[in-house]
Each structure stands twice: as C-alpha cells, then as structure tokens.
C-alpha cells in the first residue's frame, strides 16, 4: 500500500497544492519561480528607462540629471 503524500501545513502552500491537484498542473520549484520572476523584472527594467525618457520633456530630464549629479558629488557622507 503506497503512502499518501503529506500535505503542507502552511495555508498558502496547502491552497496551492490543492489547486495544482485540481487542475493537474505541474508544480514548479522555488528556483524556477525565482528565475521566472527575475526574467520578468529584468524585462520591465529594460523597457522602463527608455519609456520614461520618451514621456519626459527635455527640461524635466535635465532637472532630474542635475539633481542626480548633485547627489553624487555631495561632499558630506553622513547627512
């Protein structure tokens, strides 16, 4: 007689395992989930700067750049 697989005690993990059983979905490992999330985050990051620059006016981009340069060159490290 085969042993029954233990169900997780955490409510969120239990709910996910029930949905996976009901839909017949293959559970993915945490490493795969992290990899997918990293790829999606990178994709958004690659698009974000160019899209933002396209929307901003030249004057506003200049203001942002000046503020960034001032922050980089600020002498007092402890304020």
C-alpha positions as CSV (number, residue, x, y, z in Angstrom):
1,X,0.0,0.0,0.0
2,X,1.5,3.3,-1.1
3,X,1.9,6.1,1.4
4,X,-0.2,9.2,1.0
5,X,1.8,12.3,0.2
6,X,2.0,14.7,3.1
7,X,0.2,18.0,2.6
8,X,1.9,21.2,3.7
9,X,0.7,22.8,7.0
10,X,1.0,26.4,5.7
11,X,-2.3,27.6,4.5
12,X,-0.9,29.2,1.3
13,X,1.1,26.2,0.3
14,X,-1.9,23.9,1.0
15,X,-4.1,26.0,-1.1
16,X,-1.6,26.0,-4.0
17,X,-1.2,22.2,-3.7
18,X,-5.0,21.8,-3.8
19,X,-5.3,24.0,-6.9
20,X,-2.4,22.1,-8.6
21,X,-4.1,18.7,-7.9
22,X,-7.4,20.0,-9.2
23,X,-6.0,21.5,-12.4
24,X,-3.5,18.8,-13.0
25,X,-0.8,21.4,-13.1
26,X,2.9,20.5,-12.6
27,X,4.3,22.2,-9.5
28,X,7.3,24.3,-10.2
29,X,10.3,24.5,-7.9
30,X,11.1,27.7,-6.0
31,X,14.3,28.1,-8.1
32,X,12.2,28.1,-11.3
33,X,9.8,30.6,-9.8
34,X,12.6,32.9,-8.8
35,X,14.2,32.6,-12.2
36,X,10.9,33.5,-13.9
37,X,10.4,36.5,-11.6
38,X,13.9,37.7,-12.3
39,X,13.4,37.5,-16.0
40,X,10.2,39.4,-15.8
41,X,11.8,42.1,-13.6
42,X,14.7,42.4,-16.0
43,X,12.3,42.7,-18.9
44,X,10.4,45.6,-17.2
45,X,13.7,47.2,-16.2
46,X,14.9,47.2,-19.8
47,X,11.8,48.9,-21.0
48,X,11.2,51.3,-18.1
49,X,14.0,53.8,-18.6
50,X,13.5,54.3,-22.3
51,X,9.7,54.6,-21.9
52,X,10.1,57.1,-19.1
53,X,12.7,59.2,-21.1
54,X,10.3,59.3,-24.0
55,X,7.5,60.7,-21.9
56,X,9.6,63.3,-20.0
57,X,10.3,66.7,-21.5
58,X,13.9,67.8,-22.2
59,X,13.7,70.3,-19.3
60,X,12.4,67.8,-16.8
61,X,15.1,65.2,-17.8
62,X,17.7,68.0,-17.3
63,X,16.4,68.8,-13.8
64,X,16.5,65.1,-12.9
65,X,20.1,64.7,-14.2
66,X,21.2,67.8,-12.3
67,X,19.7,66.5,-9.1
68,X,21.4,63.1,-9.6
69,X,24.7,64.8,-10.2
70,X,24.4,66.9,-7.1
71,X,23.6,63.8,-5.0
72,X,26.7,62.0,-6.4
73,X,29.0,64.9,-5.8
74,X,27.7,65.8,-2.3
75,X,30.7,66.1,0.0
76,X,29.2,65.3,3.4
77,X,28.8,61.5,3.6
78,X,26.9,61.5,6.9
79,X,23.9,63.6,6.1
